[in-house]
Amino acid sequence: MYRISNKLSLSLLLMALMAWSCGDKRPVDRMTDEQLQAFADELAHRYLLTDGHVDLPYRLKMRNFQLEREYLGIPISTTEGDFDYERAKKGGLDAPFMSIYIPSSYQLQPDKGKALADSLINMVRGIAEAHPDKFALANSVAELQTNFQQGKISLPMGMENGAPVGDDVANVKYFFDQGIRYITLTHGKDNQICDSSYDTTHTWNGLSPFGEEVVKEMNRVGIMVDISHVDDSTFYDVLKITRAPLIASHSSCRAFTPGFWRNMSDDMIVALGKNGGVIQINFGSTFLDSAVRAGNEESRKKLQAILAEKKLSFRDSLARPIVDEFRKNNPNLYADVKTVADHIDHVVKLAGIDHVGLGSDFDGVGDSLPTGLKDVSQYPNLIYELLKRGYTESDIEKICGANVVRVWSRVEQVAAGN
């Protein structure tokens, strides 16, 4: 379990807790800035902290990771990517949903998509089996809570893209048995289930007839329906037929990114709240701020031109110092932790505190993460910002994980016939 690392931190925390014990509903009213930072760190470790979307499995797949040969250094401690065990423990992360990501190129190859999904699922299982003192699978809320009590990091799994379901609804139960606990209905292209927010084809104008069967079957077996990546029509179609609350595992608010259909509109957020669901805020800068999004596109073109002049690509090792220097001199390429808090504020204003959570998209959005939230060690920075804005301890508990656990529990109850 987490321990305070030095006497100064312990002193600050004790002072913070003394201020808190006076009955304040707003800890910011009595704490110094140092005390508030210590308190934010303590809350990150006190409460179950879930993240709706971490792309570690696909990152490892792309580097030809082999558990038997390489595991000892990954993901216990590494300088690569956004996630490893040590940084997760530092940040208080207890339950990162491992994304079983299936690229859109598999839309018309469901058998290959199913094989890829199986390989990524086996990778996650292998991580838990190789280090049972550190990681554990979590196929239910009960297992999640047991792992938390034992100080282990849970590795629940969500499949990003329903393409591997193919045309056989029985595959929904197959993936449930494999440990999948949410399915993002599609990804970057329309598939056999529904239309994508990134596609302009509008194949089904929402859910397909088969997609309706898939949603009903997900309710029946106990898989959360994830409406990240779907288009607006699909979202409203799903609302009409689901018997359980929904999640948006890694989406943000369209109000801050007009015209970016991948994010959720205000009306959608309100409707999600009425459904009892949760939107888990994506940390990618282009999901957070339209000005940053526009600046990223312009800056990327400039950087591409610089590299092209030197006959280099982004992947070339010689390009690394050039890229690093460019980003150092262009700090406006990133949003910051305050912007993430702005999105949380917006959801709370529209739908209430019970309907927002965290869905970072760590290891999935490349070098676009906001200042102050660059990897899994930095969740306390966000909690600190929320405390400064007057969020209570109960609010923090809900945002960190209680809201998502409530949805997952309700999905289990619906599947059990309750």
N, C-alpha and C positions, 0 to 999 in steps of 0.2 A: 504494500500500500504506500501511498504518497507520504513523504516526510518533509518537514521544513528543513532546509539545507543549512541554515546558519542562524546564529543567535540574533542577529539584527532582524532577519525576516520573522523569526519567532516573536520577538519583541513587538514588531509592528503589527503582527497578526493578533497578538493578545490585546493590544491597545484597540485595534479595530473591532475585535469581538466584544470588548468592554463597552465601546460606543454603541455597538449594535444591540447589546443586551439591555440598553436603557429603554428599549421599546420603539426605536425609530422604525418607521415603515420605509423611510428613505435614508439609507446609510450615508449618502453623500452629505446630509445635513450636519453630521457630527465628526466625520473623519477627515483627516488631512489627506493630501494627495497620495502620500506614501502608504498610509493606512488603507486607503481605498484600493491601491494596486495590490497590496498584500491580501486584502479581503477578496478581490477578484480571483486571485490565484487559488486561494483556499476554496472558493465556491466551485471553481473548475474541477477540483479534485473531490469535493464533497458529494456533488450530485452526479448522477448518471449522465454522461455527455455522449450523445449520438451524433453521427454525421451521416447524412442520407446518401452520400455518393463519393467514394474514393476509388480512383481508377488504377490502383496498384496492380491487380492481376494482369491487365493488358499491358501496362508498362513493363512488367517483368517478362511477359510473353514476347514483346517486341525486342527485348535484348537477349532473347534465346536463353532465358533463365532456366537452369536445371537444378531442381531442389537438392538432389543427392550430391552434386558437385559443388554448388556455390552457396548453399543456404547459410552457412555459419556467419556470413557478413551481411545477409540481406533477409528480411528487412529489420534486423535487430538494431544495427547502427550503420548508416551509410550517408555519404554526401550527395547521393543521387536522389532525384525526385523530391516529393513533398512529404512522404510518409516513411517512417520506420518506428520500431518499438520505442527506442529511447526518447525520440522527439514526441511521440504520442503520449508517453507517460509524463513527460515534462508539461505538456499542454493540457493534461487531464482527460484525454480522449479515451473513452471506454468502449465504444461500439461504432466503428466505422463500417458502414455497409459496403462490402466489397462489390464493385461493379463488374458483373459478368458481361462485358461489352461486346456486342456483335455489330461490326460495321455494316453500313447500308448496302455494301456490295454483296452481302449475303441474302438480300431480300428474295432473290429468285433462286437461291441455293439453300433451302431450309435444312437439307441433310448435312451439308457442310457447316451450316450455322450451328446445328445441334452438336456436331462433333467438336466445334470450337468451344461452345458453351461447356460441354463436358470436360474439356481439357482445362479450362480456367477454373471450373468448380473443383476439379481434382487438385489443382495447384493450391487453392485456398485450404482445402482439407489437409494437404501436405504440410502447409505452414503450421496449422494447429497441431498436427500430429508430431511434427518435429520438435516443437517447443511447448509441450502441454503445461508448463509452469508459467508461460507468458500469454499464450493465445488459446482460445477455445471457440468452437463453432457455437452459434446461437440460433437454433431452429424454432424457438418459442420465446415468449416474454419471460416465462419462468426460468429458462436457461440463461437468458440475458441477465436477469437479476441475480441468479446464483453466481455467474461469472463475475459480476460487479462486486459482490460480497467477498469473493475470493481474490480480488485484485487482479483478475485476468482481463486482457483485452478481448472482447467478443468480436467475432468475424461473421456477422450475418451477411447474407448475400442477396443482391438484387440483380436481375437480368435486364440489361439496357438494350432493348429492342426485342419485340416478340416474334421476330422472323423465324427463329428455330422451332416455334410451335408448329410451323408448317400449316397443313390443311387438316390436321387431326386434333380435335379438341382434347383428346386423351393425353396429349403431350403436356397440357397444363398440369395434370396430376403427376406426370412423369417428372417435371421440373420441381414441383413441390417436394416429391420424394427425394430429389437430389439436393434439397436444401434451399431452393430459391424462395424468398419471402416477399419480394415484389417484382413485378414485371413492368418495365417502361414499354408501353404498347408499341411504339415505333421509335425510329431515330431520325436520320436526316432525309429519308425518302418515304413516300407512301408505301405501305406494305399490305399484306393480305388482311390485316386487322383494321387499319385505319389510315387516316391522312396525317402527314407530318407538317409541323409549323414551318419547316425549311423548304418544303416542296410547294410548287405552284400548280401542280397537275390536278389536284382535287379529285382524285380517283373515285372516292366514295362519298364526298361531301360530308365527311364525318366517319362514323364507324361503318364498317362493312357488315353485311348480315352475319358473316362468320365471326367478325369482331364482337358482335353482340353475344354470341355463344361463349366466346373466350372470357368476356367480362363476367358473365353469369357463372362460368365454371371457376374463375378465380375467386369469386365470392364463396362458392360452394366448398372449395378445398382449403381456403384460408391464405390466399396470396393477395397482398395489397396491390391495388391498381394504381400505377404511377402515371400521371398525366403530363409529366415533363415531356417535351418534344412533340406533343400532339398539337394539331391545329385547333382553333376555337370551336369549330363545329363538332369535332370529336369530343372535346371536353364536355360540351353540353349534352351530347348523345349519351356519354357515359353516365352523367348525372341522372339521366332519366331512368336508367335501368339498374344502377348499382344498389345493393342492399347494405353496403358497408361504406364507411368514410374513405375518401381518397387521399393520396399524397401527391405532391409535386416534389420529387426527391431532390431536384437541383435546378430550381427556377428562381427568378427574381421578378421585380415589379416593372411592368411596361411603362408605368407613369414616368420613370426616369430614363427610358430608352424608347421614345416614340417611334413606331414603325418597325421595331424589333419584335416580330411576332412570336419568337421563341419564349419571351417572357409573358407573364400573366397580366391581363388587363384588370382594372379596378373591379369591373363587374364580375369577372371570373373569380377574383379573390373573395369577394363578398359571397358569391355562390358556393365556393369551396368551404367557407366558414359555416354557412347554413347546413352544408352536408356533414359537418363535423370534422372535415379534413384539415390537413396541414400543408402549408407551402414552406419548403426548406430552402433558405436563401443561398443562391449560387454566388461564390466569391469572385468569379472571373471578372476582371475590370470591365470588359465589354458588355457584361450583363448588368453592370451597376450604373454606368454613366454614359450617356450618348456622346458627350463631348470627348471623353476618353476614347470611346469607340471610334469616332471620326479621326481623332488624333493618331490612334493606333494604325489605322489604315494608311494614312498619309505617311507616317513615320516608317512603316514597314516598306513602303515603296522606295523611300529614300535609302533605307538600309540595304534593300535589294540592289539598288543602283550602285551603292558603294562596293558591295561584294562582287557584283557583276564586273565592275571596272577592274577588280583584282582577280577575276576569273575564279571566284570562290562561291560555294553554296553555304547555306546555313549549317549543313551537317559537317562541313570540313573542319578539322581540328584547328587549322590556321585562322578560321573565321571567328573562333571563340573570343579572343581578346578584342577584336574589332567590334563584335556584337556587344560585349560587356562595356566597352568604352562608350559606344553609342547610347546604350540604355542609361549609363551613368550621367550622360550629358542631356538626357531627355526624360527627366523624372515625371513629366506630365503624361507618360505612357500608362500610368497606373492610377486607379482609384485608391482610396485608403480605408482604414478600418471604420472611420466615421461614416463613409458612404454605405457600408454594410449595415451599420446601425440605422441609417436613414431608411433603408428598405424595411428593416424590422419595425421601425416606428410607423411606416406607412401601412403595413399589414395590420398592426395592432389597432390603428385608427379605423381601418375599414372593417376588419373582421373580429378583432379582439385578441387578447393575449394568448388564448388557447389554440391559436391556429397558425403559429409561426415556429419554425425551427431552423436548423443549420444543415445545408447541403452543399458543402464547399466546392465539389468537383476537383479536389486536390488530385494531382497527377493526370488531370484531364483537360486543363485549360492552358497548359504550357506556361510560358513566362508572361502571364497576364494577371497574376494574383496581386491583390492590393497591398500597399505599404502597411505593415503591421500585421498582415495575415499571410505570410509567405509560405508557411508550412504548418504541420499539425502541432507544433510546439507553442503556437501563438494564440490559441483560443482565449487565454486570460486577457489579452489586449482588448478583445471585443467585449468581454464581460465587464472590464473596467470602464469602457466607454458607455455601456448600457447603465451601469451603476451611476455614472456621472449624470446621466439623463434622468435619473430618478426611478429606475426600475428597481423593484423590491426583490428580496431573496426568493420569494415564491415565483415571481416573474422569471427570474434567471433559471430556476429549476425547470420551469415549463419550456422555456426556449431551448435549454441545453438538451432536453431529452424527454421530459414527462409528456409533452404533447404527442410526440411520435409513439411513445409507449402506449398511450391511451388509444391511439388509432389502431396500432397493431393488436392490442388486446381486444378491441371491438371487432376487428376482422376475424380473430380467433373465435369470438363468441358467435358471430354470424355463421361461421363454418360449422360450429357445434350445434346450430339450430336454436340458439338463444336470442 
